[in-house]
Amino acid sequence: MDSNTIKDGIVPPTATHGVNESDSSVLEDTQSLWHELLGLSHDRLQLAGLETQQAGLSLVNMVIAGVLVAGLLCGAWLGLLAAVVLGLVENGFMSSNAILLAVVLNLLLALIFCRFIRHKSHYLKFPATLRSLHPSNGIPGHGNTTRA
């Protein structure tokens, strides 16, 4: 009989010990890659969470500034109307000039708050997350890899 024949349902041992070592090496490499993938995804999710928090705070600041702008614009409108009424009633009295100065100051403050809102809206775009997801990020020779 041949040495490779099956006797009593028992398969004779073969020379596969080299395959088992490579299987364990592949398994270790796979586990290592899996842990690295979990670490990278954790870092990305943590970054997204921090940027979500920053975006939320920026949104709250923008809403507060928007409410202030609305109040200042209402005050400016009422001041403008009061100046027109006083100008017509008194026909040249100096109190209307004081009211117009208040209107100009209200409009200036409204402009400052509008610029504040525009500045804070930058953080609603998740800039760091988008930079980290860019495919050429960190690869030498691909695009601009400098960080701000």
VEXPA-415210 format. One record per residue: residue number from 1; chain; z, y, x of N, C-alpha, C, O in turn. Coordinates in steps of 0.02 Angstrom, whole numbers, padded with zeros to 5 digits. Layout:
BEGIN
R,NUM,A,Z,Y,X,Z,Y,X,Z,Y,X,Z,Y,X $
...
END
This chain:
BEGIN
R,1,A,00000,-00059,00041,00000,00000,00000,00000,00062,00043,00020,00061,00101 $
R,2,A,-00023,00116,00012,-00026,00180,00046,00043,00212,00046,00082,00201,00001 $
R,3,A,00058,00253,00097,00124,00285,00100,00132,00340,00048,00187,00363,00035 $
R,4,A,00077,00361,00019,00080,00414,-00032,00085,00387,-00103,00086,00427,-00150 $
R,5,A,00087,00322,-00111,00092,00295,-00179,00161,00303,-00206,00210,00307,-00169 $
R,6,A,00165,00305,-00272,00229,00315,-00306,00259,00246,-00319,00227,00203,-00348 $
R,7,A,00322,00236,-00298,00358,00174,-00310,00417,00189,-00354,00458,00232,-00339 $
R,8,A,00421,00154,-00407,00477,00160,-00454,00487,00231,-00480,00543,00252,-00492 $
R,9,A,00432,00269,-00487,00436,00336,-00515,00463,00388,-00467,00476,00445,-00487 $
R,10,A,00470,00371,-00404,00495,00418,-00354,00437,00441,-00311,00401,00400,-00282 $
R,11,A,00428,00506,-00308,00375,00535,-00268,00399,00539,-00196,00453,00565,-00183 $
R,12,A,00360,00513,-00149,00381,00516,-00079,00383,00588,-00054,00342,00629,-00077 $
R,13,A,00427,00605,-00008,00431,00673,00018,00367,00690,00056,00338,00648,00090 $
R,14,A,00347,00753,00051,00289,00778,00087,00311,00834,00133,00367,00857,00129 $
R,15,A,00267,00856,00175,00283,00908,00224,00273,00976,00191,00223,01009,00203 $
R,16,A,00321,00998,00149,00316,01062,00113,00372,01109,00132,00381,01161,00100 $
R,17,A,00409,01094,00183,00465,01137,00201,00442,01207,00222,00479,01255,00213 $
R,18,A,00382,01214,00251,00355,01280,00269,00339,01321,00207,00346,01383,00208 $
R,19,A,00317,01290,00153,00301,01325,00091,00366,01351,00059,00366,01406,00031 $
R,20,A,00419,01313,00063,00482,01336,00034,00508,01399,00069,00534,01444,00037 $
R,21,A,00500,01403,00134,00522,01462,00171,00479,01523,00152,00505,01578,00144 $
R,22,A,00414,01512,00144,00372,01569,00125,00385,01589,00052,00381,01648,00035 $
R,23,A,00401,01538,00009,00419,01555,-00060,00482,01598,-00061,00486,01646,-00099 $
R,24,A,00532,01580,-00021,00594,01620,-00020,00581,01689,00009,00611,01738,-00012 $
R,25,A,00535,01693,00058,00518,01758,00086,00483,01802,00034,00497,01861,00028 $
R,26,A,00437,01772,-00004,00403,01809,-00057,00453,01829,-00111,00450,01885,-00137 $
R,27,A,00500,01785,-00127,00551,01801,-00177,00595,01859,-00153,00611,01904,-00191 $
R,28,A,00614,01857,-00089,00655,01912,-00062,00616,01977,-00062,00643,02030,-00078 $
R,29,A,00552,01974,-00044,00510,02034,-00045,00503,02061,-00116,00506,02122,-00126 $
R,30,A,00494,02016,-00164,00487,02037,-00234,00552,02069,-00258,00551,02121,-00291 $
R,31,A,00609,02038,-00241,00673,02067,-00261,00684,02135,-00228,00710,02182,-00260 $
R,32,A,00665,02141,-00165,00672,02205,-00130,00629,02258,-00162,00651,02315,-00171 $
R,33,A,00567,02241,-00178,00523,02289,-00212,00550,02308,-00280,00546,02366,-00301 $
R,34,A,00578,02260,-00316,00606,02273,-00382,00665,02322,-00377,00670,02370,-00416 $
R,35,A,00709,02311,-00329,00766,02357,-00319,00742,02426,-00299,00770,02476,-00320 $
R,36,A,00691,02429,-00257,00663,02494,-00237,00632,02529,-00297,00638,02590,-00304 $
R,37,A,00597,02492,-00340,00568,02521,-00400,00622,02547,-00447,00615,02601,-00476 $
R,38,A,00676,02509,-00454,00731,02532,-00496,00762,02596,-00467,00779,02642,-00505 $
R,39,A,00770,02598,-00401,00798,02659,-00370,00753,02719,-00380,00778,02773,-00395 $
R,40,A,00688,02710,-00371,00641,02766,-00381,00640,02789,-00454,00640,02849,-00467 $
R,41,A,00640,02741,-00500,00639,02761,-00571,00705,02796,-00589,00705,02842,-00630 $
R,42,A,00760,02773,-00560,00824,02806,-00573,00823,02879,-00548,00845,02924,-00582 $
R,43,A,00795,02888,-00488,00791,02956,-00460,00747,03000,-00504,00764,03058,-00516 $
R,44,A,00691,02974,-00526,00646,03014,-00569,00679,03031,-00636,00673,03087,-00660 $
R,45,A,00715,02982,-00665,00749,02996,-00728,00806,03046,-00718,00818,03088,-00762 $
R,46,A,00840,03042,-00662,00894,03090,-00649,00865,03160,-00640,00894,03208,-00665 $
R,47,A,00808,03165,-00605,00775,03230,-00597,00753,03257,-00665,00761,03316,-00679 $
R,48,A,00724,03214,-00706,00703,03236,-00773,00763,03258,-00815,00758,03306,-00853 $
R,49,A,00819,03224,-00808,00879,03244,-00844,00905,03312,-00822,00924,03353,-00864 $
R,50,A,00906,03323,-00757,00929,03388,-00732,00882,03444,-00753,00904,03499,-00770 $
R,51,A,00817,03431,-00752,00770,03482,-00774,00773,03494,-00849,00762,03549,-00873 $
R,52,A,00789,03441,-00887,00799,03450,-00959,00859,03495,-00972,00857,03539,-01016 $
R,53,A,00912,03485,-00933,00970,03529,-00940,00953,03601,-00922,00973,03647,-00957 $
R,54,A,00916,03610,-00867,00896,03678,-00847,00850,03709,-00899,00855,03768,-00914 $
R,55,A,00804,03669,-00927,00760,03695,-00979,00799,03714,-01041,00783,03764,-01074 $
R,56,A,00849,03675,-01058,00891,03691,-01116,00928,03757,-01107,00932,03798,-01153 $
R,57,A,00956,03766,-01047,00991,03829,-01033,00943,03888,-01034,00960,03942,-01059 $
R,58,A,00883,03878,-01007,00833,03932,-01008,00814,03948,-01080,00805,04007,-01097 $
R,59,A,00807,03897,-01121,00789,03909,-01191,00844,03947,-01227,00829,03993,-01266 $
R,60,A,00906,03929,-01215,00962,03966,-01246,00961,04039,-01224,00969,04084,-01265 $
R,61,A,00951,04050,-01158,00948,04119,-01133,00890,04158,-01164,00897,04216,-01181 $
R,62,A,00833,04124,-01172,00775,04157,-01202,00788,04174,-01276,00768,04228,-01299 $
R,63,A,00821,04130,-01312,00835,04143,-01382,00883,04202,-01388,00874,04246,-01430 $
R,64,A,00935,04203,-01346,00983,04259,-01348,00947,04325,-01331,00957,04375,-01366 $
R,65,A,00905,04324,-01279,00869,04384,-01261,00820,04404,-01316,00810,04464,-01329 $
R,66,A,00790,04355,-01350,00745,04370,-01406,00781,04403,-01463,00755,04449,-01495 $
R,67,A,00841,04380,-01477,00881,04411,-01530,00899,04483,-01511,00897,04528,-01553 $
R,68,A,00917,04493,-01446,00932,04561,-01424,00870,04606,-01428,00875,04664,-01448 $
R,69,A,00812,04579,-01409,00750,04618,-01415,00737,04637,-01487,00718,04694,-01502 $
R,70,A,00747,04589,-01532,00736,04603,-01603,00783,04658,-01627,00763,04703,-01665 $
R,71,A,00846,04655,-01606,00894,04707,-01625,00875,04775,-01597,00880,04826,-01631 $
R,72,A,00854,04775,-01533,00834,04838,-01502,00771,04867,-01534,00766,04928,-01544 $
R,73,A,00724,04824,-01551,00663,04849,-01585,00679,04876,-01655,00649,04925,-01676 $
R,74,A,00725,04843,-01689,00745,04870,-01755,00779,04937,-01747,00767,04984,-01786 $
R,75,A,00823,04941,-01696,00856,05005,-01684,00806,05060,-01665,00812,05117,-01686 $
R,76,A,00756,05041,-01624,00705,05090,-01604,00665,05113,-01665,00649,05172,-01672 $
R,77,A,00648,05067,-01709,00610,05085,-01769,00651,05131,-01813,00626,05182,-01839 $
R,78,A,00715,05113,-01823,00757,05157,-01864,00767,05225,-01831,00768,05277,-01865 $
R,79,A,00773,05225,-01764,00779,05289,-01728,00716,05331,-01734,00720,05392,-01742 $
R,80,A,00658,05298,-01730,00595,05334,-01738,00590,05364,-01808,00569,05422,-01816 $
R,81,A,00608,05325,-01857,00607,05352,-01925,00656,05409,-01934,00641,05459,-01967 $
R,82,A,00715,05402,-01905,00765,05456,-01910,00740,05519,-01875,00751,05575,-01899 $
R,83,A,00706,05510,-01818,00679,05568,-01782,00625,05603,-01823,00622,05664,-01825 $
R,84,A,00583,05564,-01855,00530,05594,-01896,00561,05631,-01955,00540,05687,-01972 $
R,85,A,00610,05600,-01986,00641,05632,-02044,00678,05695,-02023,00670,05747,-02055 $
R,86,A,00716,05691,-01970,00752,05751,-01947,00704,05806,-01924,00716,05865,-01935 $
R,87,A,00649,05784,-01891,00599,05834,-01869,00568,05870,-01928,00556,05930,-01926 $
R,88,A,00555,05832,-01980,00525,05864,-02039,00576,05908,-02075,00559,05963,-02098 $
R,89,A,00637,05883,-02080,00688,05921,-02118,00707,05985,-02081,00709,06039,-02111 $
R,90,A,00720,05980,-02020,00746,06037,-01983,00691,06078,-01949,00702,06135,-01929 $
R,91,A,00632,06048,-01941,00573,06083,-01914,00588,06117,-01847,00590,06178,-01840 $
R,92,A,00600,06072,-01795,00609,06099,-01729,00680,06098,-01704,00693,06123,-01649 $
R,93,A,00726,06071,-01740,00795,06067,-01718,00800,06017,-01660,00765,05967,-01661 $
R,94,A,00844,06028,-01611,00848,05988,-01550,00878,05918,-01560,00870,05877,-01515 $
R,95,A,00910,05903,-01614,00939,05836,-01625,00885,05783,-01629,00898,05725,-01612 $
R,96,A,00825,05801,-01650,00770,05752,-01652,00749,05731,-01582,00730,05673,-01571 $
R,97,A,00753,05776,-01534,00737,05758,-01465,00788,05707,-01438,00769,05662,-01401 $
R,98,A,00850,05714,-01457,00902,05665,-01435,00889,05597,-01466,00898,05545,-01434 $
R,99,A,00868,05596,-01529,00853,05532,-01561,00792,05500,-01529,00791,05439,-01519 $
R,100,A,00741,05539,-01511,00682,05513,-01477,00700,05484,-01408,00672,05434,-01387 $
R,101,A,00747,05516,-01374,00769,05489,-01311,00803,05421,-01320,00793,05376,-01280 $
R,102,A,00843,05414,-01373,00874,05349,-01388,00821,05296,-01403,00828,05238,-01384 $
R,103,A,00768,05316,-01438,00713,05269,-01454,00680,05246,-01389,00666,05186,-01381 $
R,104,A,00668,05292,-01344,00635,05274,-01280,00680,05227,-01240,00656,05178,-01211 $
R,105,A,00745,05240,-01239,00790,05195,-01204,00792,05125,-01236,00794,05075,-01200 $
R,106,A,00792,05123,-01302,00790,05057,-01337,00727,05019,-01320,00729,04959,-01308 $
R,107,A,00670,05054,-01318,00607,05020,-01301,00607,04996,-01229,00580,04943,-01214 $
R,108,A,00637,05035,-01184,00642,05014,-01114,00684,04951,-01107,00666,04905,-01070 $
R,109,A,00740,04949,-01142,00782,04889,-01141,00745,04828,-01170,00751,04773,-01145 $
R,110,A,00708,04840,-01223,00668,04785,-01253,00617,04759,-01203,00606,04698,-01199 $
R,111,A,00585,04803,-01165,00537,04782,-01115,00571,04740,-01059,00544,04690,-01036 $
R,112,A,00631,04761,-01039,00668,04724,-00987,00684,04654,-01012,00676,04605,-00975 $
R,113,A,00707,04648,-01075,00723,04581,-01102,00660,04539,-01111,00663,04478,-01103 $
R,114,A,00604,04568,-01128,00541,04531,-01133,00521,04502,-01065,00498,04446,-01061 $
R,115,A,00530,04541,-01012,00515,04515,-00945,00563,04460,-00926,00543,04412,-00892 $
R,116,A,00626,04465,-00946,00675,04413,-00934,00654,04348,-00968,00659,04294,-00937 $
R,117,A,00632,04352,-01030,00609,04293,-01066,00549,04261,-01031,00546,04200,-01023 $
R,118,A,00503,04302,-01010,00443,04276,-00976,00463,04241,-00911,00435,04189,-00894 $
R,119,A,00510,04269,-00874,00532,04238,-00812,00566,04171,-00825,00552,04123,-00789 $
R,120,A,00608,04166,-00875,00643,04104,-00890,00598,04051,-00919,00615,03992,-00916 $
R,121,A,00541,04069,-00947,00496,04019,-00976,00465,03974,-00923,00439,03921,-00940 $
R,122,A,00466,03994,-00860,00439,03953,-00805,00475,03885,-00802,00443,03834,-00788 $
R,123,A,00540,03884,-00815,00579,03822,-00809,00567,03774,-00866,00588,03716,-00862 $
R,124,A,00534,03795,-00919,00519,03750,-00974,00460,03704,-00958,00446,03659,-00997 $
R,125,A,00427,03714,-00902,00369,03674,-00883,00387,03616,-00837,00342,03580,-00815 $
R,126,A,00451,03605,-00822,00474,03551,-00778,00437,03550,-00711,00405,03500,-00696 $
R,127,A,00441,03604,-00672,00399,03608,-00612,00416,03556,-00559,00371,03529,-00528 $
R,128,A,00479,03540,-00547,00497,03491,-00496,00476,03421,-00515,00453,03382,-00473 $
R,129,A,00482,03404,-00579,00460,03338,-00602,00385,03331,-00595,00361,03279,-00574 $
R,130,A,00348,03382,-00613,00275,03379,-00606,00255,03373,-00533,00208,03337,-00518 $
R,131,A,00290,03408,-00488,00275,03402,-00417,00289,03332,-00392,00251,03305,-00352 $
R,132,A,00344,03302,-00416,00362,03235,-00392,00315,03182,-00419,00308,03129,-00388 $
R,133,A,00284,03194,-00476,00238,03145,-00505,00167,03153,-00479,00124,03111,-00495 $
R,134,A,00153,03205,-00441,00086,03216,-00416,00068,03159,-00369,00108,03143,-00324 $
R,135,A,00009,03128,-00376,-00007,03068,-00337,-00012,03079,-00262,00000,03032,-00224 $
R,136,A,-00028,03139,-00239,-00035,03150,-00168,00029,03176,-00136,00029,03195,-00078 $
R,137,A,00084,03177,-00174,00148,03202,-00148,00175,03155,-00094,00188,03096,-00108 $
R,138,A,00184,03181,-00034,00214,03143,00019,00166,03099,00058,00187,03069,00108 $
R,139,A,00103,03095,00039,00054,03055,00076,00021,03100,00127,-00010,03150,00108 $
R,140,A,00025,03082,00191,-00005,03125,00242,-00081,03129,00233,-00114,03079,00219 $
R,141,A,-00107,03188,00242,-00179,03198,00238,-00205,03210,00168,-00265,03219,00159 $
R,142,A,-00162,03211,00118,-00183,03224,00049,-00152,03288,00024,-00092,03289,00008 $
R,143,A,-00190,03339,00020,-00167,03402,-00010,-00112,03434,00030,-00101,03419,00089 $
R,144,A,-00077,03479,-00003,-00023,03517,00028,00043,03480,00017,00065,03473,-00040 $
R,145,A,00074,03456,00070,00135,03419,00063,00197,03459,00079,00252,03432,00083 $
R,146,A,00189,03524,00089,00248,03567,00103,00284,03579,00039,00255,03581,-00015 $
R,147,A,00349,03588,00046,00390,03599,-00014,00422,03668,-00011,00439,03693,00043 $
R,148,A,00428,03698,-00069,00456,03765,-00073,00531,03763,-00075,00563,03816,-00078 $
END
